[in-house]
Amino acid sequence: MKKHTLTVDDYISQFPEDVQKVLFRVRNTILKNAPKADESISYGMPAYKTFGKPLVYFAGYKNHVGFYATPTGHAEFAKELSQYKQGKGSVQFPLDKPIPFDLIARIVKFRVNENKIQNR
C-alpha cells in the first residue's frame, strides 16, 4: 500500500477514507500540541521535529495506527500505554477501538518540552 510519498497529505491519501479521518486527526492533534513542529516524511511515515530534534512519528496500517514517540515518550507514559501492543519505541492503537487522542496530545507536549530542555 505504501509508496514513495512527498507530503503528509500524499501519505494519508493512500488509505481508505475511514482510516484517513483517523490519520488526519492524529496529525491535527500533533500540530495543535506542537504548533512550531516541522512536518516531513521520514522512514516512510509522517515525522515531526522541534528544536531540530525528532519529536514523534505516526503511520497508518490496515488495523491500527502506529505511534512512535521515541523511547522516552513511551517510558514516561508506560502505564497508560500498557493496554496497547508495543514494540521498542512504538505503540499500536487499534482502529476498531477509540484512539486515545488526549493521550497522544499529552505525549506530544511532553516530547516538545523534552526537546526544548535538551536544546538549552
Secondary structure by P-SEA (a helix, b strand, c coil): cccccccaaaaaacccaaaaaaaaaaaaaaaaacccbbbbbccccbbbbccccccbbbbbcccbbbbbccaaaaaaaccccccccccccbbbbbcccccaaaaaaaaaaaaaaaaaaaac
